Amino acid sequence: MKKTLFLLISVFVLLTAFMPQKVTTIFIIGDSTAANKNITGGKQERGWGMMLQRCFDENFVVVDNHAVNGRSSKSFINEGRWDKVLEKMKPGDYVIIQFGHNDEKAQPERHTDPGSTFDYNLAKFVRETREHGGIPVLMNCVVRRNFMVKAPEIADDELLRTSTFKDGVRMVEGDSLIDTHGLYAQAPRDVARRMNCHFVDANQITHDLEQGLGREESKKLHMWFLPGQEPSEPKGKQDNTHYNIYGATTVAKLLADALCEEIPVLKKYRK
């Protein structure tokens, strides 16, 4: 009897070992703060979404990053990018939804209003994710590193990529991080509450990170380099929006921790 039981257990263990493991995908949709970047030639810019895979066991969780530079919730839909995510989605997959930086912009092809069109687009992502059997996770936008007493008017964060240190604005900075997102950071929380959707407060998490590091140390998270400091940016850079390798890695780890707190089943796959 014992011998038979032992053989049955052994067969079960062997069969289980060779059974294909279910792989869950975490899709990311959003803007340049999360997007994949060109890393050729030693380029240092990274989106936090590029680094999220390092936070999870790739045998069970695969991160599929669809965030793209310069996109708002509106342009992401209108360019057909959302449809491509829906085509790939399987029941049980997760979709991290993070917009705001470019919804603020004045251009009509990108602009949305919080409490109105911005909320509508976020609700569309949530609703259609659920219709495809997926699990939506709303995140609000990460903060800009804005310690400036008076922030300059920047029409487009994307222009910061081509600016040199010489081109950068002369900054008078204080000790307190100043919000630049307003109601665009609140809207995802409101939609999540109305639709009973998972929510991660990326804005608060990154605020605490930047403020905790302070005015000078927080520069180390961003594409902020003095002339001659970084070989890939010989003329220097003053970019308070986009992350370097260290910054993207740090933010990805914090967001992965928050994601696992919000969705405890993911904890067992957290590296």
N, C-alpha and C positions, 0 to 999 in steps of 0.2 A: 504493500500500500504506500509506504513512504517513498519507495523507489519510483513508483508511478507518479506520485505527486511531484517529486523532484524533477522528473522528466517533463511533466506538463509545465511546470514553472520555467524550466530552462528553455523550452520551445517558445513560451510566451515572451520571455525576455529577448530571445533572438529575433522573433518576429517584430517586436516593438522597436528594436534597435535599427532594423532595416526599413521600417515604415517611413514614408516621406513625412517630414515635419511640416506642420502648418506654418506658413510665413505670413505675418501681418505686415501690411504696408502703412507707413505714416506719410501721407502726402503733405506737402507744404505749398500753400499758395500765398503770394504776397509780393513785396517790392524788393528794392536793392539791399535793404538791411538784412534780408534773409537769403538773397539769391546766390546762385553759383557764379563764380568769377573766372576770368581769364588769368591763369597763374603762370603763364609762360614768361621767360626772361626774369624770373625772380620777383614778379609782382607780388605785393604784400596784401592787397585788399581781399577780404573774405566776407561772405555773408554768414550769419550764425547757422543758417540751414545747411551750409556745406559741412559743418562740424558736428551736426546732430547725430549722424550715423555712428560716430566714435563713442557716443554715450549709450548705445544699445547693442546687444548681441545680434550680429548680422545673420546668424543662423535662424533667428526667430522674428526679427524686426528689420525691415528694409525701409530706409528713408528715401522717398522719391520727391526731390525738390523741384517744384515748378515755379517758384518765385522768380520774378524777372525785374531787372532794373527799370525804374521809371513807371511802373504800372500802378494804377489805382484799381479799386474794386470795379469801376466802370469799364476801363480799358481792358482789364483782364477778361471780362465777359465778352465785350464787343469784338475782341481780336480772336475769339474762339478758343482761348487757352483753357477756360473752364470746361468746355465740352470735351477736351482731350483728357482731362483728369477724370471726368465721369466715365469715359470709355474704358479706362484702365481700372476703375474702382471695383473691388470685390466686397461682398458682405463681410463685415467685421473690420475693414480697414478704417484708419483714422484720417481725418483731414484737418490740419492746422490752418486756420484762416486768420491772416494778419495783414491788414491794410490801414491806411491813414495818412502816411507821409505824402502821398501824391494825390489823394482825394482832396487835400487842402489846396492844391494848386488851382490857379485861375483858368487854365486852358479848358475849354468846353469838352474836349475829348477825354479829360481825366476828372474834372471837378464833380464832386458830389457834396451834399449838405448833410451834416449830422442831424438826426431826428427826422430825416426825410429820405432822400435818395441813397445816402450812405447806409442807413439802417435797412432799407429795402434790399440792397445788394447783399448785405451780410445775411439777411434772413433767407434770401434765395440760395446762397451757398449752404446754409444749414438745412433748409428744407430738401433740396435736391440731393445732398449727401445722404440724408435719411431715406429718401425714396430709392436710393441705390443700395441700401443696406449698410452704409457707412456710418461712422460715428464722428460728428463734427466737434471741433474744439476751437472756440473763438479766443483769439489773443488780441489785445490792443497793441498799438504801435510802441516800439521801443523809443526811449527818449533821445533827443539830440543832446550832445554835450554843449549846453548853453549856459555858461557862467557869465555871459556878457551883460553888463549893466544896461546897455541898449543894443539889442540884437539888430544886425543889418537886415535889410529886406533882400532875401535870396529867392529869386523866382523859381529856381529849380535845383534841387539837391544834386542832380546829375552833373551840373556844371562844376561842382567841387572836384570832380575827378581830373579835370583838365587844368585846374588852377595850380599855379606854383606858389611857393611861400611868398615870393615877391608880389604876386597878384592878390594874395589874401588880404582881407580887410584888417585894419588896425583895430585890435580888440582891447577894450577896457573891461577887465573881468573882475567880478566880485567873488565871494566865497559861497554863494548859494546858487544851486542849479535852478534855472528859470524855465518853466513849461513853455513849449511852443505848439502843443497840439490841441489844447482846450477840449472842446466837446468831441473831437475825433477820438480821443482816448476814452471818453465815457460811453460813446455809442455802442461799442462791442459788449460792454458790460450790460447795458440796458437790453440789447437784443438777446443776450444769453439768458437773462432773467425772464424775459417774456416767453422765450421758447424752451426754457428748461434745458439749456445747452451747457456743456462743459465750458468753463472759462478760466483762462490763465492771465493774471494781471502782469503782462510783460512790461507795461509802462512803469508800474510801481517797482518791480524787480530791478529794472535797469536804472531807475531813478536812485534807488538805494545804493546800487553799485557805484554809480558815477559820483553821487554826493559823498558816499563813504570814502572813496579814494581822494576826493578833493580836486581842486582846480588844476594842479600840476600833474598829479599821478594819473588822473583820468585821461590825460592826453595819450597815455600808453595803450589805451584801448582802441584808438582811432588812427586814421591815416593822417597823422600829425608828425611831420618830420622836418627838422631844421635842414637848411641846405648842406649837402655833403654827409648827412647823417645816415641816409639809406640809399644804397647804390641804385635801386630801381627808381628812386625819386631824387635825382641829383640836385634839382632846384628847390627841393623841399615841398611841403604840402601842409595846408591848414584845412583839414576836413573834419568837422565835428559830428558828422552823420554816419559815415561808413567805417566799418571795423577793419583793423589789421588782423593778423593771424591770432595774436594773443587775445585781442578783444572778442573776436568771433568765437573762439574756443571757450573763453570765460562765460560769455552770454549763453552759448549753447548748453553748457553744463548747468547753469542756473535754471534755464527754461526746462531742461530735461528733468531736473529735480522737481520743479513745480508741476510738470506734466504727470509725473509719477505720483505725486501727492493728490492731484485731482483725479487720476485714474489709477488706483492702486494695483490693478492687474498688470500694469506695465513694469512695476518695480522688479519683478523677477527677471526681467530682461535688461535691466539697467546695469551698465558696466561700472 
